[in-house]
Amino acid sequence: MSKAKPSANGPGAQLVSTRLRYQMGDANVRDRYLFTPKADKGLKLQYELADVAEGKLAFSEAALTSAAAFVVFNQGSPVVYVNGLPEKPPRTLAAHLPPFLLSRATLAALKAGSQADLMPEWFDERDSLRLKARKQRKVKLDGASTSVPVLHCRGKNIELWVVDDDVWPVILERKEGEDGFYFWKFLEAGKKLKADEDEEF
């Protein structure tokens, strides 16, 4: 697969060039994170969780191209799982992605009608996803509603909606488990967004 060059024109690129608010839910919490990405020799990422935590992560071009696992955030503390065990993220991640991004190779496989393997966040075995439908979905960007093309994909334990952008396939929603009990969900994007003052919602 040829190396994709970042584009400022695609719908995913428009989101990545701003700040992104997501909600994460599991058995214990409903947290809202604010992510500030910056495309720079891969992806630099600042994250904030209300008044609880903030920090920075860096993802290599290799991660953006072909990673099939996600960084896990536990009440503001990021960890990566290697051979089933949690570890502190390295300075630059090469095998993991932020929770809101799919790799370019995974997106390409799904669009080609192939099966794509992805490691769930809340389950121990890789899942095989397939494209189920192409749709349009409304997103809130700088206070205005806009429509973006998305791919609806499903596996055994994962269901996701990802922006159809070959360079920046931003995940708008990822559900895991029965009835999507565990999830990451896009709320809004905007250059002037600030972290929530309170983590209780």
C-alpha positions in Angstrom: 0.0 0.0 0.0 1.4 3.4 -1.0 2.0 5.9 1.8 -1.0 8.3 2.0 -0.1 12.0 2.2 -2.2 14.1 4.7 -4.9 16.1 3.0 -6.5 19.2 4.3 -9.6 18.7 2.1 -11.3 15.5 3.2 -14.1 15.4 5.8 -11.9 13.6 8.3 -9.1 16.1 7.8 -11.5 18.9 8.6 -12.2 17.2 12.0 -8.6 16.4 12.7 -7.6 20.0 12.1 -9.8 21.1 15.0 -10.6 19.9 18.5 -12.8 16.9 19.2 -15.1 16.1 22.1 -15.9 12.4 22.7 -17.8 10.6 25.3 -16.6 7.2 26.6 -18.8 4.8 28.5 -18.1 1.5 30.2 -19.4 -0.4 33.3 -18.2 2.3 35.7 -18.0 5.7 34.0 -19.3 8.1 31.4 -16.3 10.4 30.7 -16.0 13.2 28.2 -12.6 13.8 26.7 -11.4 16.7 24.6 -8.8 15.8 22.0 -6.6 18.3 20.2 -4.8 16.5 17.3 -2.0 17.9 15.2 -0.7 16.3 12.0 3.1 16.4 12.4 5.3 13.5 11.3 2.4 11.3 12.3 0.0 12.6 14.8 0.6 14.6 18.0 -2.3 14.5 20.4 -3.3 16.5 23.5 -6.0 15.0 25.7 -8.1 16.5 28.5 -10.6 15.0 30.9 -12.4 17.8 32.8 -10.3 18.7 35.8 -9.0 15.2 36.3 -6.2 14.7 33.8 -4.4 16.0 30.8 -1.4 14.9 28.8 0.1 14.3 25.4 0.7 11.3 23.1 2.4 10.9 19.7 1.5 8.4 17.0 3.9 7.4 14.2 3.1 7.2 10.5 3.3 3.4 10.9 0.5 3.5 13.5 -1.7 5.8 11.3 -1.0 3.4 8.3 -1.7 0.0 9.8 -2.2 -0.2 13.6 -5.1 -2.4 14.6 -5.4 -1.6 18.4 -6.3 1.4 20.4 -4.8 3.3 23.3 -7.0 2.7 26.4 -8.0 5.6 28.7 -8.7 4.7 32.3 -10.0 7.9 34.0 -7.5 10.0 32.1 -4.6 7.6 32.3 -3.6 6.1 28.9 -2.3 2.5 28.7 -1.6 0.1 25.9 -2.0 -3.6 26.0 0.9 -5.8 24.8 0.4 -9.5 24.9 -2.7 -9.0 27.1 -0.8 -6.9 29.7 -1.2 -3.1 30.3 1.9 -1.0 29.7 2.7 2.7 29.8 2.6 4.1 26.3 6.0 4.6 24.7 7.1 8.1 23.6 5.8 7.5 20.1 3.2 4.8 19.5 3.7 2.6 16.4 1.1 -0.2 17.0 -1.8 1.7 18.6 -4.2 4.4 17.6 -6.2 7.1 19.5 -9.8 5.9 20.2 -11.2 8.1 17.5 -9.1 7.0 14.5 -9.0 3.9 12.3 -5.9 3.0 10.4 -5.7 3.8 6.7 -5.0 0.1 5.8 -8.1 -1.0 7.8 -10.3 1.6 6.0 -8.9 0.5 2.6 -9.6 -3.1 3.3 -13.2 -2.4 4.4 -13.9 -0.2 1.3 -12.5 -3.0 -0.9 -15.1 -5.4 0.5 -12.5 -7.4 2.5 -12.5 -8.4 6.1 -10.4 -6.2 8.4 -9.2 -7.3 11.9 -9.4 -4.9 14.8 -8.6 -5.4 18.5 -11.5 -4.4 20.7 -10.9 -2.2 23.7 -13.1 -4.2 26.1 -12.6 -7.8 24.8 -9.5 -10.0 24.6 -9.7 -11.4 21.0 -9.4 -9.6 17.7 -12.6 -9.0 15.8 -13.2 -9.3 12.1 -15.1 -6.4 10.6 -16.9 -6.0 7.3 -18.5 -3.1 5.6 -22.3 -3.1 6.0 -23.5 0.2 4.5 -22.4 3.6 3.2 -24.4 6.4 4.8 -24.4 10.1 5.5 -24.2 11.3 9.1 -24.7 14.7 10.7 -21.8 16.1 12.8 -21.5 19.3 14.8 -18.5 21.4 13.6 -17.8 24.8 15.0 -21.4 25.1 16.1 -23.0 24.2 12.8 -24.4 20.9 11.6 -22.8 19.4 8.5 -23.2 16.0 6.8 -20.2 13.7 6.2 -20.0 10.3 4.4 -19.5 7.4 6.7 -19.0 3.6 6.5 -21.1 1.5 8.9 -19.0 -1.6 9.8 -19.7 -4.6 12.1 -17.9 -7.6 13.6 -18.7 -10.0 16.4 -18.1 -7.5 19.3 -17.5 -4.2 17.4 -19.8 -1.9 15.5 -18.5 1.4 14.2 -19.3 4.3 12.0 -16.2 5.8 10.5 -15.8 8.9 8.2 -15.0 7.9 4.6 -11.7 9.7 4.4 -8.7 7.7 3.0 -6.2 9.7 5.0 -8.1 10.6 8.2 -10.7 7.9 8.9 -12.2 9.5 12.0 -14.4 7.2 14.0 -17.7 8.9 14.9 -19.0 6.0 17.0 -17.6 2.7 18.2 -19.7 0.3 20.2 -18.5 -2.9 21.8 -20.4 -5.8 23.4 -24.1 -6.7 23.5 -26.3 -3.6 22.8 -23.2 -1.4 22.6 -22.8 -1.2 26.3 -19.2 -0.1 26.0 -18.6 2.8 23.6 -16.7 5.9 22.3 -19.0 8.5 20.7 -18.2 11.8 18.9 -20.1 14.7 20.3 -18.8 17.8 18.5 -15.8 19.4 17.0 -14.6 23.0 17.1 -11.5 25.1 17.3 -12.7 27.0 20.4 -13.9 24.0 22.4 -12.7 23.8 26.0 -12.6 20.8 28.3 -15.7 20.2 30.4 -15.4 21.7 33.9 -17.1 18.8 35.6 -16.7 15.1 34.7 -20.2 14.3 36.0 -22.9 14.2 33.2 
